[in-house]
Amino acid sequence: MANMADQLPPRAPLVIAIAIAGLNFCAFAVGIEYFGGDAVNGHIENGQYFLRDHGKVVEVSRAVYTYSYVHAVTVMITTLATFAVFLWWFGRQLILAKPARMSAESTTENHESPKD
């Protein structure tokens, strides 16, 4: 009989997804500190581009504004993708562990002596 640990899905996709999302989020946080805000909270007014962070507004170039906006979108995407990978991994773990539990229970039932 195969060991239950051999049947569980590998953790590599989950670890990779968490690492990518974590690094992306950290890079985004560094960008917010460096540029003074982010485009999602900022705005465009009369051809000028502004980033905002906690009420502080900073004017930036179009390139920085675009970078900040795109990076914010990638943070959302990588976070959702990591959540999806987690659900896949956890779901697979439950599905694969259930037959092992069921076979262990049936083995126990088959070896019990009948009660008189």
Residue pairs with C-beta under 8 A, 6 or more apart in sequence:
1 103
4 97
4 100
7 96
7 97
7 100
8 92
8 93
8 96
8 97
9 89
9 92
9 93
9 96
11 89
13 85
13 88
13 89
14 85
14 86
14 89
17 78
17 81
17 82
17 85
17 86
18 82
20 78
20 82
21 75
21 78
21 79
21 81
21 82
24 71
24 74
24 75
24 78
25 75
25 78
25 79
27 71
28 38
28 71
28 72
28 75
31 38
31 67
31 68
31 71
32 38
32 53
35 51
35 58
35 60
35 64
35 68
36 51
36 53
36 56
36 58
36 60
37 50
37 51
37 52
37 53
37 56
37 57
37 58
37 68
38 51
38 52
38 53
38 68
38 69
38 71
38 72
39 49
39 51
39 65
39 66
39 68
39 69
39 72
40 68
40 69
40 72
41 51
41 52
41 53
42 49
42 50
42 51
42 52
42 57
42 65
42 68
43 50
43 52
44 50
44 65
48 59
49 59
49 60
49 61
49 62
49 64
49 65
50 57
50 58
50 59
50 60
50 65
51 57
51 58
51 60
51 64
51 65
51 68
52 58
60 68
